[in-house]
């Protein structure tokens, strides 16, 4: 009776298998990190769009309260009343932000503001803030995030960013 000689797996086969597994793992990690980056960007964009939509409501309300042709003093008074008292926004002066954000022209969106606006699900990291710059003449709003994404801080910049 002859006994068959089983040698098992060879070293070459083991090395090839390890290399194939490393290539597959590298591809999976690359796609996973891209998915995380894209999700982070989309979450930031969504939060900023929600804030922009609410801020535009207050621009419309302020313009409605101003009437057809108010004088400049009345405009400023109404804006202050709507933005600071009704919308619970605070001037952003003194807020830490990157230099390309015009902080002196912005309002800070506080946690109280987000709660009032029904945006309780927006989470802020340490030293992260959302700010709004109103352009009442053109009825536009620009939203900024002090943390930003890839060196971009405004919603306009993020809308033009592709991953």
C-alpha positions in Angstrom: 0.0 0.0 0.0 1.3 3.4 -1.0 0.7 6.5 1.1 0.2 9.8 -0.8 2.6 12.5 0.3 0.6 15.7 1.3 2.8 18.7 1.4 0.2 21.4 2.2 0.3 25.1 1.0 3.5 26.3 -0.5 5.3 29.5 0.5 4.7 31.0 -3.0 1.0 30.4 -2.8 0.8 31.9 0.7 2.7 35.1 -0.5 0.4 35.5 -3.5 -2.7 35.1 -1.3 -1.3 37.7 1.1 -0.6 40.2 -1.7 -4.1 39.7 -3.2 -5.7 40.3 0.2 -3.6 43.5 0.8 -4.7 44.9 -2.6 -8.3 44.2 -1.9 -8.0 45.8 1.6 -6.3 48.9 0.1 -9.1 49.4 -2.4 -11.7 48.9 0.3 -10.0 51.5 2.6 -9.7 54.0 -0.2 -13.4 53.7 -1.1 -14.4 53.8 2.5 -12.4 57.0 3.3 -13.9 58.7 0.1 -17.4 57.8 1.3 -16.7 59.3 4.8 -15.4 62.5 3.2 -18.4 62.7 0.9 -20.8 62.1 3.9 -19.0 64.8 5.9 -19.3 67.3 3.1 -22.9 66.5 2.5 -23.8 66.8 6.2 -22.2 70.3 6.3 -23.9 71.4 3.1 -27.3 70.2 4.4 -26.9 72.0 7.7 -25.9 75.2 6.0 -28.8 74.9 3.5 -31.2 74.5 6.5 -29.7 77.6 8.2 -29.9 79.6 4.9 -33.5 78.7 4.4 -34.5 79.9 7.9 -32.4 83.0 7.5 -34.1 83.9 4.3 -37.4 83.8 6.0 -36.2 86.5 8.4 -34.9 88.6 5.5 -38.4 88.4 3.9 -40.0 89.2 7.3 -37.8 92.3 7.8 -38.5 93.5 4.3 -42.2 93.0 4.8 -42.1 95.0 8.0 -40.2 97.8 6.4 -42.9 98.5 3.8 -42.4 100.0 0.4 -39.9 102.8 1.1 -38.8 103.2 4.7 -36.0 105.6 5.7 -32.6 104.2 6.5 -33.0 104.6 10.3 -36.2 102.6 10.2 -34.6 99.9 8.1 -31.8 99.5 10.6 -34.2 99.4 13.5 -36.5 96.8 11.9 -33.5 94.6 10.8 -32.1 94.7 14.4 -35.5 93.8 15.8 -36.1 90.9 13.4 -32.6 89.5 13.3 -31.6 89.9 17.0 -34.9 89.8 18.9 -37.1 87.5 16.8 -34.4 85.3 15.2 -32.3 85.3 18.4 -29.1 86.0 16.4 -26.1 87.8 17.9 -23.4 89.9 16.3 -20.5 87.6 15.5 -17.8 90.1 16.5 -15.2 88.5 18.7 -15.9 85.1 17.4 -12.9 82.9 16.4 -13.0 82.3 12.6 -10.7 82.0 9.7 -9.5 85.3 8.2 -11.5 85.0 5.0 -14.9 85.1 6.9 -16.1 88.7 7.3 -17.0 88.2 11.0 -17.8 91.9 11.6 -20.6 91.7 9.0 -22.0 88.4 10.3 -24.5 87.2 12.9 -23.7 84.2 15.0 -26.2 81.3 15.0 -26.2 80.2 18.6 -27.6 77.0 20.1 -30.7 79.0 21.2 -31.2 80.1 17.7 -31.0 76.6 16.3 -33.5 75.4 18.9 -35.9 78.3 18.1 -35.6 77.5 14.4 -36.2 73.7 14.9 -32.7 72.8 13.9 -31.9 70.8 17.1 -30.2 68.0 15.2 -27.3 70.1 14.0 -24.4 69.2 16.2 -21.5 71.6 16.7 -17.9 70.5 17.4 -15.6 72.3 19.8 -14.9 75.9 18.5 -17.3 75.4 15.5 -19.9 78.0 14.7 -22.3 78.9 11.9 -22.5 82.5 10.9 -24.8 84.4 8.6 -24.2 87.5 6.5 -27.3 89.2 5.3 -27.5 91.2 2.1 -30.9 93.0 2.5 -30.5 94.9 -0.7 -30.3 91.8 -2.9 -32.3 89.6 -0.5 -29.5 87.1 -0.2 -27.9 85.3 2.7 -24.4 83.7 2.9 -23.9 81.0 5.5 -20.4 80.3 6.9 -19.0 77.5 9.0 -15.9 78.3 11.1 -14.6 74.8 10.8 -15.2 74.6 7.1 -14.2 71.7 4.8 -11.0 71.5 2.9 -10.3 75.2 3.3 -13.8 76.3 2.2 -16.0 78.0 4.7 -19.0 79.5 2.9 -22.0 77.6 1.4 -21.2 79.1 -2.0 -17.7 77.7 -1.9 -18.9 74.3 -0.8 -21.6 74.2 -3.5 -18.8 74.5 -6.1 -16.7 71.8 -4.4 -16.7 68.3 -5.9 -15.4 65.1 -4.3 
